[in-house]
Amino acid sequence: MKILLLRPHPGNDRFGLGPFFCVEPLGLEYLGAALISQGHEVTIADLRFRPGPATWVRRTRPALVGIGCLHALEFDQVIATAREVRRTNPAAFILVGGHAAAAYPTALECDEIDAICVDDGEEIVPALAEAVEKGGRLGEVPGLRLRTPDGWISTPRLAQRTSLDLVPLPARHLVERHRSGYHCLLFKPVWLIETARGCPHNCSFCSVWQLYDRSCRERNLEAVVEDFASCGDAVFVADDLFWYNPARSLALAEALKRRGVFKRWILVQTRTDLIRRSTELMEAWRPLAKDFDIFLGLEAASDTGLDGLDKGAGLEDSIEAVRIARELKFGINGNFLVDTDWEESDFRELWGFVEQYGLQRAGFTIRTPLPGTEYYRQMNERVAGQQWSNYDMHHLLWEPRIGAKRFFELYAETWRRSILNTAGDKGIMDWIRQVRPSQIPYIIRVLWRTQRMMKPVEYLKEHLATRPKAGL
């Protein structure tokens, strides 16, 4: 059967670090591999590049169309994509899946969509494809929200979490046409790798642990080594919590060295308290790349702020993690959460912490109640009427304590203290000297787009244009 898998354009990406990150749709590649193993003819189309969905539907004539939905801000774009698919091919079965779809399927329950995958798709989607192809009972396919003549229903849950070894390697060849467009920070092209999935911690702002019940599943080491070896020289590891299992992580580092794997650049995501107790582990990994960056969820500049996020780590963990990583020649990136309840003194506390510990490579996002989290359920009434594209962690979803105008003045000043401010310590020529001549147009275009984050008037204009008509 012909199957088309679509990665929609996210829609509103005017603010944030979106211009710096355009990575391959790895989840769709794993689905593609699972479907190909069952004999299906699969096409992946990344709609962040041309052409649009109607062209791909006419070109491939699919019986089943799967649409990825990674973030809540994409809900409206996903529905619009489904609507265009439906107009072009009314007979196609339309499935939506991905993290945001599974975490909060209610937002996608509409006539344009036939089913929503509410768990990992490597096992569910092939079962659905078989049912669609052979006229089987769709209600017996597990892990779905299913549209029926009587409304939306839930099918049975999977008997157990899908083993990541069910599909050892992604079908990367299905996105080869887009490879040159995938980039991350200064590196292009970039390959995305997953070695494990899930997180055992319970940070209040995060939907990952709530979707996976605080579980963490790992891929077979042989498959991970093969994936690293077959990818290019710039790798972003997508794991929510890298180095989670120290013994396995050490074994993986040694296996990669035996295979002769060495990269120009690696980026991983992990926690400060894990780094603080894992010096030996980090020493084992550092030789695997010329440049090795770590993205840390720094979140707050005080213990009180971290406690309020249920982070389970303290400020001393942040300070020590940064020190240890820098001593071992890792690069440090990270993110802080800015709260709408802040006073001016809270902003100044953050500025002082960033300056004291040299964290100008960090980003700053507004604490946002993401659908699927307990925080969203608590704030449900306050965010009523907000359009989904505002859930990018750079929009205000309600009136802040100090008022929107002053909040955005201080928020923009926070970003001006980052290295992205080309009028600051790192100018445009400093950035250009870090990339190959062929990538100069890319880095100029990305930096030009990010400069609006330094301008409070841009935030306020967007806020006034997109807030619910009733006002905040």
N, C-alpha and C positions, 0 to 999 in steps of 0.2 A: 504494500500500500504506500502511496505517496504521502509524505508528512512534511509539513513546513513548520519550522520553529522560528519565532520572531522575537528579537530583542528590541522593544520600542525605544524611541527617543524619550528621555526623561521629561521633556517639556521645559518648564521654567528652570534654567540654570544660570540666572543672572548673577547670583551671589554664591559665595562659598568657593570651595576648591575644585568644583567639578571640572573646570577647564584644565586642571593639572592631571586629572585621572580619567582615562577612557580605557578600560580593560576589557578583555575578551569575555564573552558570556559563557563562563566555564560550566555553569549548571546545564545550559543547553547542550554543551559539548558532551557531557556525561549522558544526558538523555539521548543524544544522537547515537552515541556508542551502544547504549542499551537497545535502541530500536533497530540499528543496523544488524546487531547480533541476532535479531529475530526475523531478519530478511526484509525489513522495510527500506524504502528509498527515501532518504532524509536530506532536506536542505535547511541550512541555518542562514537567516538573513538578519544582519545587524542594521536596524533602521536608523541608527545614528549616522549612517552613511547612505548615500543614494543607491538605488531608487527606493520608492515608498512601498507600502504593503500591497497595494492593488497590483503593481507591476509584478511583484514576486508571486502573488496568487495566480495571476494569469499565466506566468511563466512556468510554474510548477504544477498547477491544477491539483492541489492536495485534497485528500478526503478528510484529513485531520490537520488542524492548525493549532499549534501550541504557542501561547504568548507569555513571555516572562514578565514578572512584576516583582522587582527587588525592593522597592521603597514605596512608602505610602504616598509620597509626592507624585508618583506615577499613575495613581489609580485612574484619573480622568483620561490620561493619555492611553492607557491600556484599553479602556472602554471605547475610546475613539478609534483605536486600531482595530478592535473587534468589530465595530460598526462598519468600517471600511472593508474588512474581510468579508463580512456578511453580504454587503452590497455587491461585491465582486463575485463571490461564490456562495450563493444562498444554501447550497447543499452541504457545505463543509461543516464538520463538527468542530466547535471552537472551545478549547481548553485554556484556562489561565492557571499558572503556577508560579512558584518563586517565594521568597521569604515573606514579603509583605502580604501576598495573596493568602498564604497559609496562616499567617498571624492574625489577619483580620479579613476574612472572606466576605463579610457582610457588605463591604463597600463595592464589591464587584458583582453582586447578585442582581443581574439585569437581563433583559431579553436578548441582548446581543451575545451573551456568553452561555454555553451549554453546561459547562462543569468547571469547578475550581479544585485544584489539587491542594490538599491541606496537610500534606506530609512530604517527605522526600520523594522525588518523582522517578528515581531509577527503577523502582519495582512497580509503581502504580501506573505510569504512563504506558509501558509495554502491555500491561493487562488491559488498559482502556483501549489501546490500539487494536488489540485482538478482538475485543468485544464490538468495536465499531466496524471492523472489517468483516466479521463473521455474523453480525446481527445478534450478538450475545446480550445477556441481561446487564445493562449498565449499572443497575442498582446493586449488583453483586461485586462490582469492582471496588476495592477498598480505598479509603483515604480521599474521598471526594465530597464536595458539596455539588449536588446534581439538580439541574432544573428539570422539573416534571410538569405535566399539565395541572397538577394540584399545588404547585409551588416548589420551593427549594427544600431538598431533603439531604440528610447526611447518610452516606453509605458506611458500612462497618469500618472500624479502625483496622490498620495493619496489625497482624498478630504480634509483631515485635518490630523494633527499629530496624530499618534496612541496613544491612552490612555494607560498608563502603567498598568491600572487596567484590561485591556483586558486579560492579563495572570497574575493572582495575585502572583503565586509562581513558581519558577523554578523546573524542574524535576531533582533534584539533584541525585536521585537514578541511573540515567543513567551514572554517572561518578564514582560511588562508587568503581569500580575496581581500579581506579587511586587515590583514596582519600589520601592514605598515602604518595603519592609523591608530593602533593601540599604544598608549603611552602612559607614563606615570612619572610625575615630577620632571626631572631632566632627561629621562631615558625613553627612547623610542627606537624600535618597537619593544614592547614588554610582554612577557608571558606570565600568566596567572596559574599558580599551582596550589592545590589543596592537599594537605597531608592528614588533616583531622577536621572534625566538624562538631561544633557545640562548645559549651562553656559551663563549668560547674558552679560558677559564682552567681550572685543575684543582685547586681547593680540595678537600682530602681528605674533608671532611664533606658535600660536595654531590653529588647524583645527577644534576643537570641536564647537566653536560658529559659525563658518562659515558653518558647515554642518547643524546645527540645527537653524540657523537664530536667534541666541542669545536667544532662548527659553529655559525654564527650566520646565520640567514636573515632577510631584511628584507622588509617589505611595500612595495608601490608607494606613492609619496608621495601621489598623488592619492586613493587609497583611505583612507590615514591621515587626510588633511585632511578628507575627507568624513565620516569616523567622528567625529573631534573636533567638527566643526561640528554634527553631528546629535545629539550627546550633551548631557546637562545640564551644570550649572555646577560640579559636583564630580567630578573624574576621577582615578582611580588607574590609572597606566600599569603594565601587568603585565610588561613586558619584564624579563628577568633581569638585563640590563646596559644600561641606558639611556645614550644618548650614546656607544655603542660605536664608531660610525663618525662621526667629527667632521664630515666634509664633508657627509654625508647629514643629520646632525642640524642643522647650520646651515641647509641648504636647507629642511628641514622647518619650522624656526622661522620663516623668512622666508615660506614658503608659508602658514602659519597666520596670520601677521600680515596678509598680503594678503587672505586670506579674511575677516578681521575676527574671528577667533576670540579670545576672552578668557574665562577661567574664574574663578569665585570661588576655586577651590582645585584644585591639581594635586599629586599625589604620584608620585614616580618612585623607582626603585631603581638604584643604581650603585656604583662602587668609589671608594675614596679616592684611589688613584694617578691615576685618570682625571680626577677633579676637579682635582687638583693641576696637571695640565698643560693644562687646558681652560678657563681663565678667560674667554677671548673667547666661547667657546661658551655658557657659563653666563650671561654678560651678555646674549647674544642671546635666551635663553629666559626670563629672569626677568620681562620685561614681560607674559608671556602669562597670568599669573594674579595675583589680588590676594594670595593666600597660596600659597606654593610650597614644599612640603616635600620633602626628600630623605631616603630611607632608605639608610643606609650599613651594610655589613657590617664593623663595627669589629672584632669577633671577640676581640681580645686587647689587654691593656694593656702589652705588652712585645714587643720584636722576637723574643725567644725563643719566646713564645707564638704569634706570627704565623708564624714559620718552621715550627713544629711542625704547622701546619695547611696547609702548602703554599700560603699565601695569595698569595705573589708580590708583596707590598707590605709596607712597613715602618711602624713607629710614627710616624716623621716624616711619612709620607703621611697618616696619620689626623689628626695635629695640624694640618698645613697645609690639608687638605681642609676641616676644620671652620672654620678661620680664614677661608679664602677664601669659603666658602658664607655664613658669617655676615656678612662685609663686603658681600656682594651681596644681603643680606636674604632668604636662603633659611632655612627652618626645618630643623633637623637632628634626625632620628630615627635610630635604629640598633640594633644588637644585638651583645652580647658572648656568647661561649661560655664556659661554666663547666665545668671538667673534673673528672671523678670522682677524678683523681689529685692534686688540689690539696691543699696544706697550708693552714693558716689564713693564712699570710703571703701566699699568692696572692690570697685574697679581699681582704685589706687593700690589696694593690697595686692591685687593680681599683677599690676604693672611693676610693683616693687619686687615681687617674687620672680617674674620673668627676667627683670634686669639683673637681680642678684645672682641668678643661676644660669644666665646666658641662654634662655629658652626662646630666643627670637624665631626659631624654626617651628614653633608650635602654631596651631590654629585655634580659633575661638568660635564656638557655636552656642546658640541660644538653647537652653534646656527646653526641650519640646516633648510633650506627651505623645509618644509614638503609639499608634494603634496596635493593640495586642499586649500592651503593658498595663500593669496595675495603675501606674501614674495616669495613663489615658482614661481609665475607668473613673478615677478620682476627679479628673478635670473635664469630663465629658460635657457637662453643661456649659462650662466656660468657653469651650471651643466650638459650640454649636454654630453652624452656618459657615465655618471656615472652608475655603476651597482647598482641595487636597494639595495643590501645588505649593501652598504656604508651609507645608510640613517639611521644609528643607533645612530646618534648624538655623535659618537666618532671617525668618519673619517672626514678628510678634503675633501671638494668637490671642492675647488679651492685653489690656492696658497695664504697663509696668508701674511699679510703685512711684518712680520719679517722673512719669510721663513719657510718652513716646519720643518727643523731640529731644529731651535731655538724654534719654537712654541711648538713642542712636548717635548722639554726639560723643558719648563716652565709649560706646561700642566701636565706632569708627576709629576713635583715638587708640583703642586697644589694638586694632588691626594695623594702624600706622606704626606701631612699635614692633611689628614683625618684619622679617626679611622680604616679604612680598611688596613692601612699600618702596617703589623705585625712586622715590624722593628722599629716602632715608639713607641708612649706612650702606646698603647694597644697591647700587644703581644699575640701570639697564645694561651698561657695558660690562659690568661684573658678571651678570647673568650670561651675556652673549659669549664671554670668554670661556664659559664652562661647557659649551655644547659644540658639536661639529658644525662646520659651515652650512651643511645641508639642513640643519635643524634650527638655524637662526630665525627663519620666518615663523616657525612653530612657537619658539619661546617668546618672541615679540608679541605674537597674537595672544598667547595665554596671559602674559603679564598685562597687556592692555586691558583684557577683560577683567582681571582681578583688581584693577585699580579703583573700580567703583566701590569696593569694600572699604576704602579709606574715606568715603564721602558720605557724611550723614544725610545730606539732602537726597541722595539716591535711595537710601533705605526708607526715609520718610515718604518720599514720593510713591514708592512701591507699596508701602504700608497703607497709605491713604487710598490707593487705587484698588487694592485687593481685599481689604477687610470687609466683613459682612455689612450690608447696607444699614442694618440697625445700629451700627457703631459698636465700639468695644467699651 
